[in-house]
């Protein structure tokens, strides 16, 4: 039986509670079972990918280091909302790794690529 | 009777910033903490609005700027630490927390 692919959507900022870390844990848990996983960063979640963040300033663990390790765990499908970046004046070059940019008109197609969508 | 407004919600997530601005009079101050510091990002509609304010003082907690990798491009916003936060609370006759 073919493993179902999952698209996990994050839409909250990195330091608003433990949400960002929980989504990451979920993605890694799926990858550990060889499930095909995609991660889609929408709205304030795009702030998670901005470089130069120094989490020590607020006594938190470095989320970016964990995010950068995603491809090592087999999660290479990383999508970011083009519109969310634009609203926040964040350039693609400001991000910690290369991502696939998704425009609003491509969202339905993105969802159709996956068997399951998880929106925490 | 000046008020110190405390914001911690990301401006992209709700109406706290816009409500706060409706309620801010001259001589008031606004302190951006936590995710509210995203409002100070250059090139966003929020910063475009904030940099037009003439009679409301703006402050941000330095640790929140640094944690988020944000940089300010203006002298208009005072960067303070927690001691500065306490000083502000003492200085203003009222605080209004938009949590």
Backbone of each chain as ProteinMPNN parsed JSONL, in Angstrom:
{"seq_chain_A": "XXXXXXXXXXXXXXXXXXXXXXXXXXXXXXXXXXXXXXXXXXXXXXXXXXXXXXXXXXXXXXXXXXXXXXXXXXXXXXXXXXXXXXXXXXXXXXXXXXXXXXXXXXXXXXXXXXXXXXXX", "coords_chain_A": {"N_chain_A": [[0.856, -1.204, 0.0], [0.613, 2.141, -0.925], [2.329, 4.826, 0.655], [0.631, 7.539, 2.17], [0.801, 10.906, 1.111], [1.584, 13.896, 2.878], [0.651, 17.253, 3.374], [1.774, 19.75, 5.367], [0.599, 22.546, 6.995], [1.793, 25.655, 8.127], [0.989, 28.533, 9.926], [1.735, 30.346, 11.837], [3.78, 32.693, 13.683], [7.34, 32.366, 14.534], [7.944, 32.701, 17.307], [5.623, 32.638, 18.762], [4.498, 31.14, 21.157], [4.658, 27.497, 21.372], [4.107, 26.525, 18.95], [5.436, 26.536, 16.379], [7.558, 24.835, 16.754], [6.24, 22.486, 17.353], [5.003, 21.87, 14.944], [7.212, 21.338, 13.395], [8.198, 19.087, 14.735], [6.145, 17.332, 14.168], [6.392, 17.08, 11.406], [8.931, 15.918, 11.223], [8.472, 13.54, 12.564], [6.746, 12.261, 10.815], [8.468, 11.991, 8.629], [10.301, 10.247, 9.697], [8.957, 7.895, 9.544], [9.093, 7.412, 6.903], [7.162, 8.78, 5.388], [5.932, 10.691, 2.701], [6.43, 14.1, 2.938], [5.302, 17.46, 2.844], [5.979, 20.891, 3.508], [4.26, 23.812, 4.186], [4.581, 27.232, 4.37], [2.811, 29.877, 5.545], [1.362, 33.156, 5.797], [2.217, 34.582, 8.947], [4.016, 32.549, 9.479], [6.07, 32.612, 7.682], [7.981, 34.202, 8.756], [9.503, 32.467, 10.244], [11.493, 31.617, 8.642], [13.322, 33.548, 8.173], [16.596, 34.871, 7.93], [19.319, 35.584, 10.284], [18.074, 35.513, 12.758], [18.166, 35.585, 16.276], [17.7, 33.562, 18.605], [18.577, 33.241, 21.179], [18.382, 35.643, 22.457], [15.845, 35.767, 23.48], [15.883, 33.641, 25.083], [15.343, 31.122, 23.861], [15.468, 27.979, 22.06], [17.389, 27.48, 19.079], [15.505, 27.71, 16.341], [15.87, 27.87, 13.622], [18.154, 26.352, 13.028], [17.189, 23.772, 13.288], [15.218, 23.795, 11.322], [16.768, 24.122, 9.018], [17.881, 21.657, 8.884], [15.986, 20.009, 7.812], [16.011, 18.915, 5.068], [17.94, 16.93, 5.41], [16.567, 15.015, 6.73], [14.931, 14.077, 4.872], [12.899, 15.795, 4.107], [12.144, 17.744, 1.67], [10.4, 19.215, 0.26], [9.517, 22.246, 0.388], [7.464, 24.899, 0.828], [6.529, 28.283, 0.232], [4.389, 31.019, 0.801], [4.048, 33.367, -1.685], [2.732, 35.764, -1.564], [2.532, 36.233, 1.185], [5.188, 36.743, 1.812], [5.613, 39.051, 0.364], [3.848, 40.911, 1.548], [5.124, 41.283, 3.917], [7.454, 42.394, 3.212], [9.68, 40.74, 2.753], [12.47, 39.405, 1.239], [13.295, 36.805, -1.129], [15.959, 36.197, -0.917], [16.453, 36.737, 1.72], [15.857, 34.529, 3.116], [16.473, 31.429, 4.96], [16.933, 29.108, 3.518], [16.642, 27.698, 0.153], [13.404, 27.821, -1.322], [10.203, 26.704, -2.59], [8.294, 29.018, -4.189], [4.914, 29.928, -3.82], [2.156, 31.139, -5.475], [-0.985, 32.829, -4.79], [-2.878, 31.894, -6.635], [-2.002, 29.387, -7.137], [-2.46, 27.761, -5.077], [-4.522, 25.867, -4.825], [-3.7, 23.919, -6.634], [-1.392, 23.105, -5.32], [-2.421, 21.919, -2.993], [-3.721, 19.804, -4.218], [-1.667, 18.164, -4.914], [-1.118, 16.572, -2.792], [-2.108, 13.833, -0.589], [-3.152, 14.12, 1.918], [-3.996, 16.871, 4.012], [-2.692, 18.775, 6.598], [-3.564, 21.05, 8.972], [-2.553, 22.801, 11.485]], "CA_chain_A": [[0.0, 0.0, 0.0], [1.466, 3.316, -1.06], [2.195, 5.748, 1.787], [-0.068, 8.782, 1.815], [1.645, 12.104, 1.259], [0.931, 14.906, 3.713], [1.095, 18.645, 3.327], [1.547, 20.368, 6.675], [0.552, 24.006, 6.838], [2.049, 26.473, 9.335], [0.7, 29.936, 9.668], [2.034, 31.215, 12.979], [5.151, 33.215, 13.803], [8.216, 31.444, 15.252], [8.047, 32.826, 18.763], [4.311, 32.799, 19.405], [4.216, 29.845, 21.778], [5.474, 26.354, 20.937], [3.481, 26.035, 17.73], [6.374, 26.297, 15.273], [8.349, 23.643, 17.091], [5.342, 21.322, 17.272], [4.822, 21.548, 13.52], [8.476, 20.745, 12.977], [8.229, 17.734, 15.317], [5.178, 16.531, 13.414], [6.986, 16.807, 10.091], [10.05, 14.987, 11.406], [7.899, 12.241, 12.938], [6.275, 11.672, 9.557], [9.638, 11.625, 7.818], [10.93, 9.082, 10.337], [8.224, 6.725, 9.058], [9.204, 7.449, 5.438], [5.991, 9.35, 4.722], [6.281, 11.9, 1.937], [5.905, 15.28, 3.653], [5.582, 18.811, 2.337], [5.701, 21.912, 4.528], [3.86, 25.058, 3.542], [4.649, 28.363, 5.292], [1.823, 30.874, 5.107], [1.176, 34.274, 6.749], [3.343, 34.882, 9.836], [4.984, 31.442, 9.527], [7.235, 32.928, 6.835], [8.993, 34.804, 9.634], [10.359, 31.39, 10.774], [12.551, 31.323, 7.677], [14.152, 34.732, 7.97], [17.923, 34.649, 8.519], [19.75, 36.537, 11.323], [17.327, 35.472, 14.011], [19.002, 35.15, 17.393], [16.725, 33.13, 19.595], [19.137, 33.336, 22.541], [17.949, 36.917, 23.042], [14.63, 35.53, 24.266], [16.093, 32.366, 25.785], [14.71, 30.008, 23.158], [16.391, 27.185, 21.241], [17.482, 27.938, 17.704], [14.567, 27.002, 15.462], [16.416, 27.863, 12.25], [19.089, 25.235, 12.864], [16.364, 22.584, 13.064], [14.559, 23.925, 10.008], [17.781, 23.908, 7.969], [18.203, 20.223, 8.828], [14.866, 19.247, 7.235], [16.372, 18.071, 3.917], [18.706, 15.764, 5.877], [15.613, 14.024, 7.176], [14.093, 13.689, 3.733], [11.82, 16.75, 3.817], [12.715, 18.726, 0.743], [9.325, 19.985, -0.367], [9.283, 23.377, 1.287], [6.734, 25.901, 0.055], [6.288, 29.544, 0.938], [3.426, 31.878, 0.103], [4.673, 34.553, -2.289], [1.986, 36.921, -1.101], [2.887, 36.478, 2.589], [6.53, 37.358, 1.807], [5.489, 40.406, -0.179], [3.187, 41.761, 2.559], [6.078, 41.508, 5.004], [8.666, 42.939, 2.594], [10.791, 39.798, 2.942], [12.955, 38.944, -0.076], [13.687, 35.383, -1.157], [17.365, 36.122, -0.483], [16.525, 36.872, 3.185], [15.445, 33.251, 3.73], [17.592, 30.559, 5.357], [17.2, 28.084, 2.493], [15.793, 27.88, -1.035], [12.059, 27.265, -1.169], [9.367, 26.88, -3.774], [7.32, 30.074, -3.924], [3.584, 29.561, -4.324], [1.251, 32.282, -5.562], [-2.349, 32.508, -4.343], [-3.624, 31.147, -7.651], [-1.425, 28.038, -7.259], [-2.674, 27.046, -3.81], [-5.375, 24.69, -5.053], [-2.83, 22.906, -7.256], [-0.487, 22.595, -4.275], [-3.215, 21.009, -2.167], [-4.042, 18.612, -5.02], [-0.473, 17.302, -5.024], [-0.985, 15.754, -1.578], [-3.268, 13.015, -0.213], [-3.673, 14.594, 3.215], [-3.517, 18.2, 4.399], [-2.797, 18.965, 8.05], [-3.474, 22.476, 9.29], [-2.634, 22.783, 12.962]], "C_chain_A": [[0.884, 1.244, 0.0], [1.231, 4.265, 0.109], [1.508, 7.022, 1.329], [0.862, 9.966, 2.034], [0.861, 13.154, 2.034], [1.523, 16.28, 3.492], [0.754, 19.251, 4.681], [1.62, 21.875, 6.505], [0.88, 24.671, 8.163], [1.644, 27.876, 9.005], [0.958, 30.843, 10.872], [3.515, 31.556, 13.078], [6.006, 32.299, 14.684], [8.129, 31.52, 16.772], [6.707, 33.083, 19.42], [3.924, 31.447, 20.01], [5.045, 28.741, 21.149], [5.016, 25.804, 19.601], [4.492, 25.634, 16.642], [7.171, 25.01, 15.522], [7.5, 22.373, 16.977], [5.131, 20.897, 15.824], [6.071, 20.852, 12.988], [8.57, 19.298, 13.474], [7.3, 16.803, 14.549], [5.764, 16.12, 12.07], [8.091, 15.759, 10.217], [9.54, 13.601, 11.782], [7.404, 11.522, 11.682], [7.422, 11.175, 8.706], [10.314, 10.383, 8.384], [10.238, 7.783, 9.907], [8.186, 6.679, 7.539], [7.939, 7.93, 4.74], [6.44, 10.555, 3.91], [5.612, 13.123, 2.572], [6.263, 16.548, 2.896], [5.239, 19.79, 3.448], [5.386, 23.224, 3.837], [3.801, 26.162, 4.589], [3.798, 29.505, 4.744], [1.703, 31.949, 6.182], [2.41, 34.433, 7.647], [4.35, 33.742, 9.947], [6.201, 31.736, 8.662], [8.35, 33.591, 7.645], [9.946, 33.735, 10.202], [11.602, 31.206, 9.908], [13.5, 32.487, 7.438], [15.516, 34.501, 8.626], [18.242, 35.757, 9.528], [18.923, 36.515, 12.589], [18.248, 34.969, 15.112], [18.123, 34.809, 18.572], [17.259, 33.22, 21.026], [18.665, 34.602, 23.23], [16.673, 36.75, 23.857], [14.657, 34.139, 24.902], [15.33, 31.197, 25.169], [15.778, 29.244, 22.381], [16.312, 27.657, 19.798], [16.606, 27.109, 16.762], [15.15, 26.849, 14.059], [17.351, 26.691, 12.009], [18.309, 23.952, 12.581], [15.689, 22.615, 11.696], [15.55, 23.614, 8.89], [18.111, 22.429, 7.818], [17.096, 19.396, 8.173], [15.26, 18.38, 6.03], [17.161, 16.817, 4.323], [17.784, 14.634, 6.309], [14.624, 13.661, 6.076], [12.946, 14.633, 3.458], [12.404, 17.864, 2.968], [11.661, 19.581, 0.072], [8.911, 21.082, 0.589], [8.678, 24.505, 0.467], [6.492, 27.146, 0.894], [5.323, 30.388, 0.113], [4.111, 33.153, -0.377], [4.047, 35.818, -1.726], [2.339, 37.27, 0.355], [4.256, 37.144, 2.689], [6.416, 38.824, 1.396], [4.885, 41.36, 0.854], [4.15, 42.159, 3.666], [7.395, 42.092, 4.493], [9.881, 42.048, 2.887], [11.181, 39.304, 1.551], [13.321, 37.47, 0.018], [15.112, 35.206, -0.647], [17.511, 36.287, 1.03], [16.253, 35.544, 3.88], [16.641, 32.338, 3.988], [17.872, 29.439, 4.374], [16.321, 28.339, 1.283], [14.455, 27.167, -0.834], [11.334, 27.375, -2.502], [8.314, 27.935, -3.43], [5.982, 29.697, -4.564], [2.706, 30.805, -4.323], [-0.139, 31.856, -5.121], [-3.103, 31.648, -5.354], [-3.091, 29.715, -7.817], [-1.728, 27.188, -6.033], [-3.503, 25.782, -4.01], [-4.551, 23.565, -5.674], [-1.902, 22.284, -6.225], [-1.229, 21.572, -3.419], [-3.483, 19.701, -2.911], [-2.867, 17.664, -5.16], [-0.364, 16.328, -3.856], [-2.267, 14.999, -1.249], [-3.953, 13.581, 1.024], [-3.147, 16.007, 3.464], [-3.74, 18.35, 5.896], [-2.583, 20.431, 8.352], [-3.643, 22.618, 10.791], [-3.188, 24.094, 13.507]], "O_chain_A": [[1.788, 1.377, 0.825], [0.091, 4.492, 0.514], [1.77, 7.524, 0.235], [1.608, 10.02, 3.011], [-0.352, 13.291, 1.877], [2.741, 16.448, 3.43], [-0.406, 19.265, 5.093], [2.578, 22.408, 5.945], [0.325, 24.31, 9.2], [1.927, 28.364, 7.911], [0.464, 31.97, 10.924], [4.379, 30.809, 12.618], [5.468, 31.541, 15.491], [8.23, 30.497, 17.449], [6.64, 33.67, 20.5], [3.122, 30.707, 19.44], [6.03, 29.018, 20.466], [5.474, 24.748, 19.166], [4.413, 24.547, 16.069], [7.413, 24.219, 14.611], [7.987, 21.322, 16.559], [5.086, 19.705, 15.519], [5.981, 19.892, 12.223], [8.97, 18.402, 12.731], [7.623, 15.64, 14.31], [5.649, 14.969, 11.65], [8.172, 14.829, 9.415], [10.113, 12.596, 11.362], [7.621, 10.321, 11.516], [7.366, 10.087, 8.133], [10.839, 9.561, 7.632], [10.847, 6.714, 9.904], [7.35, 5.991, 6.953], [7.671, 7.527, 3.608], [7.246, 11.355, 4.385], [4.391, 13.171, 2.721], [7.37, 16.694, 2.378], [4.322, 19.554, 4.235], [6.156, 23.693, 2.999], [3.07, 26.056, 5.574], [4.029, 30.018, 3.649], [1.923, 31.67, 7.361], [3.535, 34.42, 7.148], [5.446, 33.952, 10.466], [7.265, 31.16, 8.889], [9.519, 33.544, 7.262], [11.067, 34.056, 10.598], [12.628, 30.708, 10.37], [14.385, 32.406, 6.587], [15.589, 33.995, 9.746], [17.52, 36.75, 9.613], [19.054, 37.412, 13.422], [19.021, 34.034, 14.903], [17.838, 35.65, 19.425], [16.479, 33.271, 21.978], [18.557, 34.638, 24.455], [16.437, 37.493, 24.81], [13.623, 33.549, 25.213], [14.743, 30.382, 25.882], [16.847, 29.776, 22.08], [15.285, 28.172, 19.357], [16.925, 25.966, 16.435], [14.949, 25.831, 13.397], [17.352, 26.1, 10.929], [18.711, 23.143, 11.744], [15.6, 21.599, 11.006], [15.211, 22.925, 7.928], [18.565, 21.993, 6.76], [17.261, 18.189, 7.998], [14.874, 17.213, 5.976], [17.068, 15.777, 3.671], [18.151, 13.46, 6.266], [13.607, 13.015, 6.328], [12.082, 14.31, 2.643], [13.056, 18.784, 3.46], [11.981, 20.558, -0.605], [8.077, 20.886, 1.473], [9.298, 25.006, -0.472], [6.279, 27.07, 2.104], [5.429, 30.461, -1.111], [4.675, 33.913, 0.411], [4.729, 36.804, -1.45], [2.435, 38.444, 0.714], [4.47, 38.006, 3.541], [7.032, 39.709, 1.991], [5.359, 42.485, 1.015], [4.018, 43.221, 4.274], [8.342, 42.262, 5.262], [10.96, 42.537, 3.223], [10.335, 38.844, 0.784], [13.617, 36.954, 1.096], [15.436, 34.195, -0.024], [18.579, 36.007, 1.574], [16.4, 35.441, 5.098], [17.678, 32.448, 3.335], [18.963, 28.869, 4.398], [15.361, 29.105, 1.362], [14.382, 26.079, -0.263], [11.795, 28.05, -3.422], [7.537, 27.762, -2.49], [5.93, 29.214, -5.695], [2.534, 31.449, -3.288], [-0.444, 30.664, -5.079], [-3.879, 30.773, -4.971], [-3.672, 28.923, -8.558], [-1.308, 26.033, -5.953], [-3.207, 24.744, -3.419], [-4.684, 22.403, -5.291], [-1.653, 21.079, -6.251], [-0.715, 20.485, -3.156], [-3.472, 18.624, -2.313], [-3.047, 16.491, -5.488], [0.398, 15.364, -3.922], [-3.366, 15.445, -1.576], [-5.175, 13.526, 1.155], [-1.991, 16.305, 3.163], [-4.831, 18.088, 6.404], [-1.538, 20.992, 8.023], [-4.761, 22.561, 11.304], [-3.322, 24.25, 14.721]]}, "seq_chain_B": "XXXXXXXXXXXXXXXXXXXXXXXXXXXXXXXXXXXXXXXXXXXXXXXXXXXXXXXXXXXXXXXXXXXXXXXXXXXXXXXXXXXXXXXXXXXXXXXXXXX", "coords_chain_B": {"N_chain_B": [[-2.448, 63.504, 31.002], [-1.133, 61.045, 29.925], [-0.937, 58.037, 28.003], [0.573, 54.82, 28.066], [0.767, 52.491, 25.636], [0.658, 48.996, 25.267], [1.703, 46.595, 23.072], [1.478, 43.287, 21.804], [0.719, 41.562, 19.871], [1.078, 40.165, 16.611], [0.824, 42.387, 13.879], [-0.226, 41.373, 11.592], [-1.973, 39.507, 12.312], [-4.27, 40.31, 13.629], [-6.475, 42.851, 15.017], [-5.259, 44.463, 16.922], [-3.204, 46.452, 16.684], [-4.383, 48.373, 14.95], [-6.63, 49.105, 16.449], [-5.381, 50.13, 18.697], [-4.097, 52.37, 17.624], [-6.292, 53.925, 17.001], [-7.012, 54.634, 19.51], [-4.954, 56.158, 20.469], [-3.627, 59.117, 21.712], [-2.216, 62.458, 21.41], [0.997, 62.808, 22.838], [0.953, 60.286, 23.905], [2.422, 56.962, 24.2], [3.692, 54.116, 22.447], [4.568, 50.804, 23.058], [6.211, 48.261, 21.438], [6.143, 44.851, 21.679], [7.245, 41.432, 21.703], [5.623, 39.615, 19.119], [4.484, 41.888, 18.038], [6.495, 43.527, 17.241], [6.962, 43.013, 14.598], [5.533, 44.866, 13.204], [7.201, 46.944, 12.721], [8.718, 46.477, 10.551], [10.411, 47.553, 7.738], [8.85, 48.754, 4.771], [6.402, 47.554, 5.002], [2.765, 47.823, 5.202], [2.138, 48.576, 7.735], [4.428, 49.788, 8.933], [4.629, 51.935, 7.187], [2.442, 53.392, 7.968], [3.005, 53.886, 10.685], [5.36, 55.413, 10.651], [4.437, 57.827, 9.935], [3.323, 58.976, 12.118], [3.181, 61.741, 14.268], [3.022, 62.707, 16.851], [3.06, 60.667, 18.667], [4.972, 58.638, 20.692], [7.249, 56.04, 19.869], [8.308, 52.816, 20.865], [10.437, 49.912, 21.198], [11.092, 46.589, 22.368], [14.336, 45.54, 22.808], [15.303, 42.878, 22.83], [13.339, 41.484, 21.497], [13.495, 42.423, 18.908], [16.021, 41.559, 18.153], [15.838, 38.762, 18.474], [14.121, 38.151, 16.406], [15.507, 38.834, 14.175], [15.184, 41.347, 13.1], [15.679, 44.626, 11.725], [15.911, 48.093, 12.495], [15.182, 51.003, 10.604], [15.216, 53.598, 11.249], [15.346, 56.515, 13.354], [13.203, 56.966, 14.744], [12.053, 55.148, 16.427], [12.41, 54.183, 19.737], [14.778, 52.044, 21.156], [14.543, 49.778, 23.705], [15.389, 48.155, 26.872], [14.375, 45.715, 29.387], [14.574, 47.166, 31.757], [14.238, 49.727, 30.876], [11.638, 49.485, 30.062], [10.306, 49.288, 32.498], [10.867, 51.851, 33.442], [9.399, 53.365, 31.602], [6.797, 52.595, 32.24], [6.54, 53.754, 34.703], [6.756, 56.381, 34.06], [4.489, 57.101, 32.547], [1.037, 57.931, 33.038], [-0.994, 56.112, 32.704], [-1.332, 52.681, 31.724], [-2.102, 50.754, 28.846], [-2.9, 47.614, 27.999], [-2.819, 45.762, 25.14], [-3.695, 42.898, 24.805]], "CA_chain_B": [[-2.822, 62.092, 31.322], [-0.67, 60.284, 28.762], [-1.062, 56.581, 28.125], [1.544, 53.926, 27.43], [0.079, 51.337, 25.049], [1.528, 47.823, 25.142], [1.231, 45.704, 22.014], [2.299, 42.083, 21.641], [0.187, 40.726, 18.786], [1.554, 40.489, 15.273], [-0.191, 43.198, 13.206], [-0.802, 40.598, 10.497], [-2.853, 38.482, 12.878], [-5.503, 40.825, 14.25], [-6.716, 44.291, 14.971], [-4.746, 45.184, 18.089], [-2.484, 47.668, 16.298], [-5.291, 49.41, 14.422], [-7.434, 49.603, 17.574], [-4.482, 50.931, 19.538], [-3.882, 53.661, 16.971], [-7.539, 54.685, 17.157], [-7.107, 55.1, 20.898], [-3.725, 56.858, 20.874], [-3.692, 60.564, 21.556], [-0.889, 63.096, 21.396], [1.781, 62.581, 24.06], [0.942, 58.867, 24.273], [3.54, 56.179, 23.67], [3.366, 52.72, 22.14], [5.704, 49.878, 23.161], [6.038, 47.047, 20.63], [6.817, 43.715, 22.319], [6.892, 40.141, 21.1], [5.323, 39.607, 17.683], [4.082, 43.221, 17.575], [7.673, 44.168, 16.638], [6.901, 42.834, 13.136], [4.917, 46.071, 12.628], [8.256, 47.918, 12.453], [9.46, 46.044, 9.376], [10.388, 48.519, 6.651], [8.204, 48.291, 3.545], [5.059, 46.989, 5.229], [1.744, 48.885, 5.346], [2.131, 49.003, 9.142], [5.501, 50.756, 9.128], [4.281, 53.136, 6.415], [1.483, 54.127, 8.796], [3.636, 54.288, 11.946], [6.38, 56.46, 10.504], [3.758, 59.104, 9.718], [2.808, 59.521, 13.386], [4.06, 62.828, 14.685], [2.985, 63.067, 18.269], [3.026, 59.479, 19.52], [6.335, 58.083, 20.753], [7.296, 54.598, 19.59], [9.409, 52.081, 21.486], [10.434, 48.46, 20.964], [11.98, 45.835, 23.26], [15.475, 45.165, 21.971], [15.462, 41.42, 22.694], [12.371, 40.97, 20.522], [14.026, 42.767, 17.584], [17.193, 40.703, 17.901], [15.386, 37.373, 18.325], [13.433, 37.994, 15.124], [16.366, 39.225, 13.058], [14.653, 42.575, 12.493], [16.489, 45.829, 11.98], [15.172, 49.338, 12.328], [15.841, 51.905, 9.667], [14.773, 54.947, 11.593], [15.58, 56.906, 14.754], [11.91, 57.313, 15.318], [11.652, 54.169, 17.435], [13.387, 54.013, 20.813], [15.008, 50.63, 21.478], [14.75, 49.73, 25.159], [15.441, 46.83, 27.504], [13.326, 45.587, 30.399], [14.669, 48.281, 32.731], [13.617, 50.863, 30.185], [10.208, 49.177, 30.076], [9.834, 49.689, 33.826], [10.917, 53.324, 33.48], [8.266, 53.886, 30.819], [5.551, 52.368, 33.002], [6.518, 54.732, 35.792], [6.662, 57.716, 33.464], [3.158, 57.366, 31.994], [0.047, 57.833, 34.109], [-1.824, 54.903, 32.499], [-0.891, 51.735, 30.679], [-3.2, 50.019, 28.238], [-2.331, 46.403, 27.394], [-3.638, 45.208, 24.047], [-3.316, 41.472, 24.737]], "C_chain_B": [[-2.422, 61.197, 30.14], [-0.692, 58.782, 29.049], [0.089, 55.878, 27.423], [0.757, 52.713, 26.94], [1.068, 50.2, 24.872], [0.926, 46.862, 24.12], [2.091, 44.469, 21.955], [1.817, 41.194, 20.502], [0.805, 41.139, 17.457], [0.461, 41.287, 14.549], [-0.87, 42.45, 12.064], [-1.876, 39.635, 10.997], [-4.152, 39.012, 13.452], [-5.517, 42.33, 14.285], [-6.102, 45.083, 16.111], [-4.055, 46.483, 17.71], [-3.453, 48.738, 15.823], [-6.187, 49.964, 15.53], [-6.611, 50.521, 18.472], [-4.292, 52.315, 18.925], [-5.127, 54.543, 17.065], [-7.606, 55.338, 18.531], [-5.88, 55.882, 21.364], [-3.842, 58.343, 20.623], [-2.303, 61.15, 21.554], [-0.284, 62.952, 22.786], [1.726, 61.141, 24.552], [2.198, 58.194, 23.714], [3.053, 54.767, 23.395], [4.638, 51.893, 22.261], [5.365, 48.604, 22.4], [6.844, 45.93, 21.263], [6.449, 42.459, 21.566], [6.647, 40.284, 19.61], [4.849, 40.958, 17.158], [5.258, 43.94, 16.916], [7.709, 43.976, 15.116], [6.281, 44.055, 12.452], [5.969, 47.094, 12.209], [9.092, 47.543, 11.232], [9.264, 47.064, 8.254], [9.67, 47.928, 5.439], [6.86, 47.63, 3.747], [4.059, 48.141, 5.39], [1.759, 49.437, 6.772], [3.218, 50.034, 9.403], [5.191, 52.053, 8.391], [3.338, 54.026, 7.224], [2.169, 54.705, 10.041], [4.623, 55.43, 11.758], [5.765, 57.824, 10.192], [3.316, 59.75, 11.034], [3.746, 60.586, 13.909], [4.118, 63.001, 16.187], [2.828, 61.861, 19.193], [4.419, 58.862, 19.511], [6.271, 56.564, 20.573], [8.526, 53.974, 20.246], [9.298, 50.609, 21.123], [11.419, 47.811, 21.95], [13.107, 45.244, 22.422], [15.581, 43.65, 21.782], [14.503, 40.852, 21.651], [12.809, 41.282, 19.092], [15.12, 41.768, 17.205], [16.76, 39.249, 17.655], [14.796, 37.137, 16.945], [14.277, 38.4, 13.926], [15.883, 40.474, 12.359], [15.626, 43.722, 12.697], [15.639, 47.059, 11.713], [15.929, 50.241, 11.378], [15.521, 53.353, 9.986], [15.102, 55.223, 13.043], [14.273, 57.121, 15.478], [11.496, 56.374, 16.446], [12.754, 54.015, 18.47], [13.535, 52.531, 21.124], [15.338, 50.553, 22.962], [14.861, 48.293, 25.65], [14.354, 46.786, 28.588], [13.369, 46.684, 31.456], [14.015, 49.522, 32.159], [12.099, 50.724, 30.173], [9.608, 49.623, 31.419], [9.8, 51.205, 33.93], [9.734, 53.931, 32.746], [6.967, 53.75, 31.607], [5.416, 53.382, 34.127], [6.227, 56.131, 35.238], [5.237, 58.076, 33.015], [2.083, 57.119, 33.05], [-0.841, 56.607, 33.952], [-1.101, 53.973, 31.556], [-2.124, 51.021, 30.147], [-2.593, 48.821, 27.513], [-3.283, 45.867, 26.343], [-3.263, 43.739, 23.872], [-4.485, 40.62, 24.277]], "O_chain_B": [[-3.283, 60.659, 29.444], [-0.493, 58.336, 30.179], [0.522, 56.277, 26.342], [0.154, 51.994, 27.737], [2.181, 50.405, 24.389], [-0.198, 46.383, 24.275], [3.315, 44.569, 22.045], [2.445, 40.179, 20.202], [1.028, 42.324, 17.21], [-0.709, 40.906, 14.598], [-1.951, 42.833, 11.617], [-2.597, 39.027, 10.206], [-5.057, 38.228, 13.737], [-4.686, 42.997, 13.668], [-6.397, 46.269, 16.257], [-4.29, 47.513, 18.341], [-3.358, 49.891, 16.245], [-6.475, 51.16, 15.55], [-7.092, 51.553, 18.94], [-4.324, 53.32, 19.636], [-5.022, 55.762, 17.194], [-8.163, 56.422, 18.705], [-5.784, 56.231, 22.541], [-4.112, 58.788, 19.508], [-1.317, 60.424, 21.682], [-0.999, 62.976, 23.788], [2.395, 60.807, 25.53], [2.924, 58.754, 22.892], [2.117, 54.284, 24.032], [5.66, 52.219, 21.657], [4.36, 47.95, 22.679], [8.066, 46.024, 21.38], [5.439, 42.429, 20.862], [7.379, 40.992, 18.919], [4.813, 41.16, 15.944], [5.055, 44.859, 16.123], [8.417, 44.705, 14.421], [6.48, 44.26, 11.254], [5.677, 48.006, 11.436], [10.069, 48.223, 10.917], [8.143, 47.396, 7.87], [9.851, 46.755, 5.114], [6.233, 47.189, 2.783], [4.441, 49.276, 5.674], [1.439, 50.603, 6.999], [2.954, 51.056, 10.036], [5.456, 53.141, 8.902], [3.425, 55.253, 7.171], [1.945, 55.859, 10.405], [4.717, 56.318, 12.605], [6.456, 58.843, 10.181], [2.975, 60.933, 11.063], [4.956, 60.375, 13.989], [5.148, 63.398, 16.733], [2.499, 62.016, 20.369], [4.979, 58.595, 18.447], [5.357, 55.902, 21.064], [9.627, 54.522, 20.194], [8.222, 50.116, 20.787], [12.436, 48.402, 22.314], [12.862, 44.535, 21.446], [15.914, 43.187, 20.691], [14.813, 39.856, 20.996], [12.535, 40.511, 18.173], [15.139, 41.217, 16.105], [17.257, 38.593, 16.74], [14.948, 36.056, 16.376], [13.818, 38.321, 12.786], [16.131, 40.658, 11.167], [16.316, 43.789, 13.714], [14.775, 47.07, 10.837], [17.159, 50.246, 11.35], [15.55, 54.22, 9.113], [15.14, 54.311, 13.87], [14.244, 57.419, 16.672], [10.699, 56.738, 17.311], [13.903, 53.745, 18.121], [12.541, 51.836, 21.334], [16.29, 51.179, 23.427], [14.488, 47.346, 24.956], [13.528, 47.692, 28.694], [12.334, 47.085, 31.988], [13.33, 50.267, 32.861], [11.37, 51.712, 30.261], [8.549, 50.248, 31.465], [8.838, 51.782, 34.437], [9.135, 54.899, 33.215], [6.145, 54.666, 31.64], [4.312, 53.813, 34.46], [5.547, 56.941, 35.867], [4.836, 59.237, 33.1], [2.206, 56.202, 33.862], [-1.385, 56.105, 34.936], [-0.347, 54.415, 30.69], [-3.061, 50.723, 30.888], [-1.862, 48.983, 26.536], [-4.435, 45.554, 26.644], [-2.592, 43.376, 22.905], [-4.353, 39.402, 24.162]]}, "name": "protein", "num_of_chains": 2, "seq": "XXXXXXXXXXXXXXXXXXXXXXXXXXXXXXXXXXXXXXXXXXXXXXXXXXXXXXXXXXXXXXXXXXXXXXXXXXXXXXXXXXXXXXXXXXXXXXXXXXXXXXXXXXXXXXXXXXXXXXXXXXXXXXXXXXXXXXXXXXXXXXXXXXXXXXXXXXXXXXXXXXXXXXXXXXXXXXXXXXXXXXXXXXXXXXXXXXXXXXXXXXXXXXXXXXXXXXXXXXX"}
